[in-house]
C-alpha cells in the first residue's frame, strides 16, 4: 500500500511547491507594476538579492523590487528597496527565463514593462519541477502592457527554456 501512495504523494507535494513558487513570483510582478502606477515612478524587478543587487540568474530563486530613478536596471544608492523575495531553495523548483526576462523589468508609471534599453520587456519565466519522469511546469508570461499571466506547461523529459 505504501509503495502505491508514495509516488502519488510525491507528485502532489511537487505540484504544491510549484504552485506556491509561481504564485509568489507572480505576486512580485503584480506588486512591482502596481507600485509603479501608485507611486508614479519607474519600479524595477530583477533576479537578485539586496546584498549583491541584480543579476541574470533566476535559478537562485531570489528577486528584488525597487524604485529605479535613472532607469538603468540596477539598484543604486538613491533607489528605494520595495521588496525582496525568494522561493525556497529546497523546493526543487527550477526557474528558467527566456532572453528578454534575463534582464531587469522596468515598470513605467503607466504600467507597461520595458527593458533598461527602452525595448518592451515581454517574455516568459518557466518554473518547473521534475517528478516521476514528468515535468510539471508553469509559464509566467509577461505582456508588453505589464500584465502577467500563468499558463500550465507539461512535458516529458527535462525542463527546457521557453
N, C-alpha and C positions, 0 to 999 in steps of 0.2 A: 504494500500500500504506500509506504513512504517513497519507494522508488518511482511511483507514478505521480505523487504530489510534488516532489522536489522540483522537477523541471517546470511544472505549471507555476509554482510559487516564484521560482527564479525569473520567469518571464514576466509575471505580474510585478515583481519588485523592480525589474529593469524598466518597465513601462511607467511605473510611478516616478522613478528617478528622472526619466526623460521628460515627463510632464512637468515636474517641479522645476527642472533646469530651464526648459523652454519658456515656462510662464515667468520665471524670474528675469530672463533676458528680454523677453517681450515687454515686460513691465518697465524695464530700464529704458528701452527705446521710446515707449509712450511717455515716460516721465521726462526724458530729455526734450522731446518735442513740445510737451505741454509747458515745460519751464521756459523754453524759448519764446513761446507765444505769450505766456502770462508776464514774463519779465521784460518782454520787448527787446531782447538781445540775443545774440548768437550763443547757442549752447552746443558743446561738443560731447560726443560719446565715442569712446575708443576702447580697444583691448588694452589693459594696463592696470596699474595699481598706484596708490598715492606716493609710494617711495620712489619708484623708477619712472613713472609717467607712462605715456602712450607707447605701445609697440604694436606689431602686426600679428602677434601670436595669440589668437583666440583660444588656442589649445590650453592655455593656462586657466581658462575659465574665469578670468578676472576682467572687470571693466571699470571705467571712470566716466562720470558725467560732470562737466564743469563749464563755467562761462568761458568764452573764448573771444576776448576783446579784439585781438588782431587777426582772428580767423585763420591762424596758421596750423590748427590741429594739434598743438602742443600746449600743455598746461604751464603757463608762465607765472611769474611771481604775482602779477596783478589779476590773475584769473581766480575765480572762487570755485572751490570744490563743492558740488551739489550732492553727489553720492558716489560711493564706490561699492562694488558688489562682486560676488563670485558664486559660481556653482561649486558644490563640494568636490574637492579633488578625488575623493574616494568613491564618487558616484559612478565612475566608469563611463562617463559621457564624453564623447569627442565633439569638438566644435570646429567646423571647417568652413572658412569663408570663401566666396568666390573673389576674384581680383578686386572689384570695387570695395568690398567690405574689409579688405586688409588695411584700408586707410581709415582715419577718423571720419566720423559722420558729423557734419556741422548742420544743426537745425537752425534755420533762419527765423526771424521774428514772425513771419507769416506761416511758418510750419513746414515749409518744404526742406528737403535734405540735399546737402551739397558736400562735395569733397573739398579739401583745402584749396585745390586748384580752381574751384568755382564750377566744376562739372557736376551734373546731377549725381547723387550718391545712391541710385537704385542698385540693389544687389540682394544676395541670399547668404544667410548663415545656415549651415546644415548641422543639426545636433543629432548624434547617433549613439546607439547602444547596441553592441554586438552581443547577442544572446542566443544560444541554441541554434547556431548556424544561420540565423536570420538577423538582418539588420533592421532594427526599429529606428525610425528617424522622424524628425520634424524639420521642415524647411521654414525658416523665418524670412519672409520676403518683404523687403523694404521698397516701397514705390517712390518715385521722384517727388510725389506730393508730401512725403514724410510719414505716410501711413504704413503700418506693419501688420502682416497677417501670418498666420501659421497654416501650414499645409502638411499633412502626413506624408512620409516618404518611407517606402518599404522596398527592400531589395535583398537578394541572396548574395552572400559573399561579404566583402569588406565595405566599410563606409567610404565613399568617394566624394571628392569636392564637387559642389554643384556646378 
